[in-house]
């Protein structure tokens, strides 16, 4: 297919992610580009989102701990002030990741 459409793939950047059910043995299929086998991985990052073989996002959410910490700090700041104008709130959002 790729040769027919004159597409070139970098086999070093290609991976397979097997989404398994209880009835399907792991890594039952082997994929190749040309003569090179494509590596099977337990999870993969695509468009900035990490997905695992169960099609879950747990690993992705665990990597977002810095964002969660920043949101907690911002929640404390918002609760600490009776009034925050939009300009001050934007300033907090822009500087919070730098202080964590």
N, C-alpha and C positions, 0 to 999 in steps of 0.2 A: 504494500500500500504506500509506504513512505517513498520507495524508489519510483513507483508509478507517478506520484505527484511531486517528485524531486524535493522531498523534505529531508533535511538532515537532523538527526537527533544526537545529542551528546549522551551516550549511554552511561557515562559517569554521573550524570545528574538525574537519571531516571530511576525510579524505585517502584516497587509494587507493594500495595497494602491489601492484605487478604482480610476480608470481612467474613468471619467464620460463624457458622451455626454449630450446634451441638452434633449434627450429623455429618458435617464436612471435616475431614482431616486437615490439620494445618499444613499450609504450603503444598497442597495437592498439585498445583499447577506451577510450571516453570515457564517464565517468559524470557524471550531473547530479542535483542536488536542486532540484526546481522548474526554473528556467531557468539556474541557476548551475552551471558546470562544477566538479567536484571535482578538486583538485590531485593529481597523481601525484607520489609522493615515493620516493626510493631506499631509505629506511629509516624506521621508525616506532617510537615508544615506546608500548607497551601494557602496562598494569599494572606499570610500572617496568622492563620488559625491552625492549631495543632489538633489533628484528629487521630484517634487510635482505632484498632481493629474492631472494637465494639461500636464504632461510630459515635464515641463519647467525646466530651470536651474537658474531662477532668484535668489532664496534663496542661491544657491551654489555660484553664482557670488557675492552676497552681503557679503558672509563670506570671500571672497578672497580680501577684501579691503587692508589688510596688504601687500599682494603681489603686488597689484596695486600701493600702496604707495612706495614700494621698487623699483619698475620698474620706477616710476617717478623720484625718486632720482638718480637712475643710468642713466637715460636719461639726466638729468642735468649735471651729472659728465662727461658723454661722450661728451656732447656739449661744456663743459668748457675747454677741452684739445684738442689741435690740433692733438696730437699723443698719443695713448695709446697702449703700447705693450701688448701682450696676457697675460703675467705674471701679470702685474698691473691690467688689467681688471678682471682677475680671482680673484685677491685679493679683489677688490671692490665688486664683486658678493658674495664672501664668508662672508664679514664683514657687508654688508648693513643691513640684517635683525636684526643684533645685535644693530645697532644704532637707529633703529626706535622705 
